[in-house]
């Protein structure tokens, strides 16, 4: 006889029914035609992994906080780049109006650094 596979949702439903205590453990097992030893294993695993339900939420919150910080830093850098571009363009126009040559930045080989 092939081994029956139960979904995580079904296992959780059975374990929660047991933890609520409205019905006897053996009654719940009989209603669902389940082996009590298997259900004890489900219950043990459920209780061992219960903290993960809250840690996942905490990890998502922490990731969101980091993402917001990075987005804010990125926005600030884009603002700074825009400001510097305006200043450069203004200074280049000033140099052109007085007929002076526009100073250039030395070429840096980024591969060496």
Backbone as CSV, one residue per row, in Angstrom:
resi,resn,N_x,N_y,N_z,CA_x,CA_y,CA_z,C_x,C_y,C_z
1,UNK,0.842,-1.173,0.000,0.000,0.000,0.000,0.894,1.244,0.000
2,UNK,0.680,2.192,-0.967,1.532,3.378,-1.058,1.335,4.302,0.151
3,UNK,2.412,4.976,0.497,2.396,5.884,1.628,1.596,7.136,1.272
4,UNK,0.672,7.515,2.152,-0.169,8.698,1.929,0.652,9.963,2.179
5,UNK,0.504,10.948,1.308,1.179,12.235,1.478,0.137,13.252,1.942
6,UNK,0.479,13.992,2.978,-0.426,15.007,3.523,0.181,16.384,3.312
7,UNK,-0.664,17.337,2.968,-0.179,18.694,2.725,0.181,19.366,4.048
8,UNK,1.062,20.344,3.994,1.390,21.096,5.210,0.165,21.768,5.823
9,UNK,-0.757,22.197,4.980,-1.978,22.831,5.477,-2.811,21.841,6.286
10,UNK,-2.933,20.614,5.782,-3.697,19.591,6.477,-3.041,19.254,7.809
11,UNK,-1.720,19.071,7.790,-1.003,18.749,9.023,-1.196,19.855,10.060
12,UNK,-1.088,21.106,9.621,-1.277,22.229,10.537,-2.677,22.246,11.117
13,UNK,-3.657,21.960,10.272,-5.051,21.945,10.720,-5.253,20.887,11.811
14,UNK,-4.692,19.707,11.607,-4.831,18.627,12.581,-4.122,18.991,13.886
15,UNK,-2.895,19.498,13.793,-2.132,19.849,14.994,-2.823,20.974,15.761
16,UNK,-3.331,21.963,15.058,-4.035,23.053,15.737,-5.299,22.554,16.429
17,UNK,-5.992,21.607,15.812,-7.183,21.025,16.444,-6.787,20.314,17.744
18,UNK,-5.652,19.652,17.730,-5.171,18.960,18.934,-4.792,19.976,20.005
19,UNK,-4.097,21.032,19.603,-3.650,22.041,20.570,-4.817,22.824,21.172
20,UNK,-5.899,22.974,20.416,-7.074,23.672,20.951,-7.710,22.884,22.082
21,UNK,-7.609,21.574,22.021,-8.086,20.729,23.106,-9.585,20.525,23.155
22,UNK,-10.303,20.905,22.110,-11.751,20.711,22.093,-12.125,19.230,22.000
23,UNK,-11.258,18.459,21.347,-11.501,17.023,21.180,-10.292,16.258,21.674
24,UNK,-10.504,15.023,22.038,-9.420,14.144,22.464,-8.480,13.861,21.290
25,UNK,-7.217,13.659,21.614,-6.196,13.356,20.610,-6.613,12.159,19.753
26,UNK,-7.020,11.068,20.424,-7.387,9.846,19.689,-8.627,10.039,18.827
27,UNK,-9.541,10.897,19.259,-10.749,11.157,18.470,-10.377,11.864,17.172
28,UNK,-9.491,12.843,17.270,-9.064,13.569,16.067,-8.342,12.632,15.104
29,UNK,-7.478,11.781,15.638,-6.767,10.813,14.784,-7.759,9.871,14.099
30,UNK,-8.768,9.414,14.845,-9.762,8.490,14.280,-10.612,9.178,13.221
31,UNK,-11.000,10.425,13.454,-11.816,11.170,12.479,-11.120,11.282,11.130
32,UNK,-9.806,11.437,11.176,-9.047,11.623,9.939,-8.337,10.344,9.492
33,UNK,-8.567,9.259,10.234,-7.956,7.970,9.920,-6.425,8.089,9.860
34,UNK,-5.867,8.675,10.939,-4.429,8.909,11.007,-3.787,8.074,12.104
35,UNK,-2.546,7.699,11.877,-1.774,6.970,12.872,-1.360,7.946,13.980
36,UNK,-1.674,7.653,15.248,-1.330,8.562,16.345,0.162,8.871,16.452
37,UNK,1.024,7.889,16.158,2.468,8.150,16.205,2.880,9.204,15.181
38,UNK,2.283,9.132,14.008,2.582,10.099,12.952,2.119,11.491,13.386
39,UNK,0.952,11.559,14.002,0.409,12.851,14.434,1.254,13.424,15.577
40,UNK,1.760,12.574,16.459,2.678,13.046,17.508,3.925,13.670,16.878
41,UNK,4.417,13.063,15.811,5.582,13.601,15.099,5.251,14.967,14.501
42,UNK,4.063,15.081,13.882,3.641,16.361,13.312,3.580,17.436,14.394
43,UNK,3.022,17.064,15.529,2.869,18.024,16.629,4.242,18.476,17.127
44,UNK,5.156,17.547,17.298,6.505,17.877,17.762,7.193,18.814,16.773
45,UNK,7.104,18.502,15.479,7.719,19.346,14.444,7.083,20.728,14.421
46,UNK,5.766,20.751,14.560,5.028,22.020,14.564,5.518,22.913,15.703
47,UNK,5.611,22.355,16.896,6.018,23.132,18.054,7.492,23.550,17.981
48,UNK,8.331,22.689,17.415,9.751,23.027,17.269,9.946,24.179,16.279
49,UNK,9.098,24.225,15.253,9.251,25.235,14.206,8.377,26.465,14.410
50,UNK,7.629,26.516,15.488,6.739,27.652,15.735,7.481,28.992,15.739
51,UNK,8.680,29.098,16.316,9.374,30.392,16.299,9.670,30.916,14.894
52,UNK,9.751,30.028,13.916,10.028,30.461,12.543,8.921,31.354,11.989
53,UNK,7.708,31.159,12.469,6.597,31.992,12.001,6.850,33.453,12.336
54,UNK,7.470,33.704,13.476,7.732,35.070,13.889,9.069,35.582,13.366
55,UNK,10.044,34.715,13.220,11.343,35.163,12.730,11.256,35.569,11.265
56,UNK,10.407,34.909,10.488,10.250,35.276,9.080,9.711,36.698,8.982
57,UNK,8.767,37.035,9.847,8.206,38.385,9.852,9.298,39.391,10.212
58,UNK,10.092,39.059,11.225,11.176,39.952,11.653,12.197,40.131,10.529
59,UNK,12.531,39.053,9.841,13.500,39.133,8.745,12.965,39.981,7.598
60,UNK,11.660,39.862,7.305,11.072,40.691,6.250,11.113,42.169,6.646
61,UNK,10.813,42.452,7.921,10.854,43.833,8.400,12.263,44.401,8.300
62,UNK,13.247,43.602,8.688,14.643,44.045,8.639,15.070,44.292,7.194
63,UNK,14.692,43.419,6.282,15.027,43.581,4.861,14.372,44.839,4.311
64,UNK,13.128,45.097,4.706,12.416,46.301,4.253,13.119,47.546,4.767
65,UNK,13.545,47.519,6.033,14.244,48.657,6.617,15.555,48.921,5.864
66,UNK,16.300,47.861,5.543,17.551,48.021,4.797,17.280,48.560,3.397
67,UNK,16.237,48.025,2.763,15.883,48.478,1.411,15.519,49.956,1.425
68,UNK,14.745,50.387,2.424,14.373,51.794,2.531,15.599,52.670,2.734
69,UNK,16.547,52.197,3.559,17.782,52.941,3.781,18.597,53.067,2.504
70,UNK,18.699,51.979,1.752,19.443,52.017,0.494,18.758,52.915,-0.537
71,UNK,17.429,52.863,-0.568,16.687,53.713,-1.503,16.916,55.192,-1.158
72,UNK,16.904,55.508,0.142,17.126,56.884,0.573,18.540,57.343,0.205
73,UNK,19.524,56.476,0.422,20.912,56.795,0.085,21.062,56.982,-1.430
74,UNK,20.407,56.125,-2.206,20.455,56.222,-3.666,19.835,57.541,-4.134
75,UNK,18.688,57.910,-3.552,18.046,59.177,-3.914,18.956,60.360,-3.611
76,UNK,19.636,60.309,-2.456,20.550,61.383,-2.073,21.719,61.473,-3.049
77,UNK,22.256,60.313,-3.467,23.370,60.317,-4.418,22.917,60.870,-5.770
78,UNK,21.707,60.499,-6.212,21.200,61.028,-7.481,21.005,62.539,-7.394
79,UNK,20.552,63.015,-6.260,20.383,64.456,-6.055,21.739,65.160,-6.117
80,UNK,22.745,64.568,-5.477,24.090,65.136,-5.482,24.664,65.147,-6.896
81,UNK,24.466,64.070,-7.645,24.949,64.008,-9.034,24.286,65.093,-9.870
82,UNK,22.988,65.265,-9.680,22.272,66.317,-10.417,22.804,67.696,-10.083
83,UNK,23.036,67.961,-8.800,23.573,69.253,-8.365,24.969,69.489,-8.950
84,UNK,25.815,68.473,-8.887,27.171,68.613,-9.422,27.160,68.827,-10.939
85,UNK,26.235,68.169,-11.625,26.121,68.345,-13.080,25.727,69.776,-13.411
86,UNK,24.767,70.321,-12.664,24.361,71.719,-12.880,25.534,72.673,-12.640
87,UNK,26.269,72.462,-11.562,27.411,73.313,-11.250,28.481,73.222,-12.338
88,UNK,28.765,72.010,-12.821,29.756,71.829,-13.880,29.330,72.564,-15.144
89,UNK,28.049,72.385,-15.521,27.549,73.044,-16.731,27.620,74.563,-16.595
90,UNK,27.279,75.072,-15.421,27.335,76.515,-15.177,28.772,77.020,-15.324
91,UNK,29.716,76.317,-14.707,31.112,76.738,-14.791,31.654,76.638,-16.207
92,UNK,31.262,75.614,-16.951,31.696,75.495,-18.348,31.179,76.674,-19.164
93,UNK,29.927,77.076,-18.912,29.372,78.237,-19.621,30.141,79.506,-19.269
94,UNK,30.529,79.632,-18.001,31.306,80.799,-17.576,32.645,80.841,-18.306
95,UNK,33.328,79.711,-18.393,34.603,79.639,-19.099,34.422,80.002,-20.571
96,UNK,33.355,79.514,-21.200,33.114,79.807,-22.625,32.868,81.301,-22.832
97,UNK,32.115,81.922,-21.923,31.775,83.347,-22.078,33.016,84.237,-21.988
98,UNK,33.980,83.853,-21.195,35.203,84.659,-21.097,36.258,84.207,-22.100
99,UNK,35.969,83.182,-22.877,36.883,82.722,-23.911,38.021,81.867,-23.403
100,UNK,37.924,81.392,-22.200,38.985,80.560,-21.636,38.734,79.092,-21.999
101,UNK,39.822,78.340,-21.989,39.655,76.911,-22.266,39.087,76.229,-21.017
102,UNK,38.314,75.219,-21.267,37.651,74.502,-20.173,38.611,73.448,-19.640
103,UNK,38.934,73.531,-18.343,39.837,72.514,-17.784,39.188,71.132,-17.850
104,UNK,40.002,70.149,-18.089,39.470,68.782,-18.142,40.057,67.976,-17.005
105,UNK,39.337,66.951,-16.658,39.804,66.044,-15.605,40.802,65.080,-16.231
106,UNK,41.823,64.712,-15.489,42.755,63.713,-16.030,42.052,62.366,-16.179
107,UNK,42.463,61.627,-17.174,41.892,60.290,-17.366,42.468,59.354,-16.327
108,UNK,41.601,58.659,-15.651,42.027,57.653,-14.668,41.748,56.281,-15.207
109,UNK,42.713,55.410,-15.060,42.518,54.038,-15.460,41.925,53.294,-14.269
110,UNK,40.642,53.058,-14.295,39.950,52.421,-13.184,40.360,50.973,-12.989
111,UNK,40.926,50.359,-14.029,41.342,48.971,-13.918,42.538,48.809,-12.987
112,UNK,43.397,49.853,-12.893,44.588,49.782,-12.050,44.229,49.827,-10.572
113,UNK,43.178,50.544,-10.229,42.815,50.724,-8.810,42.186,49.544,-8.258
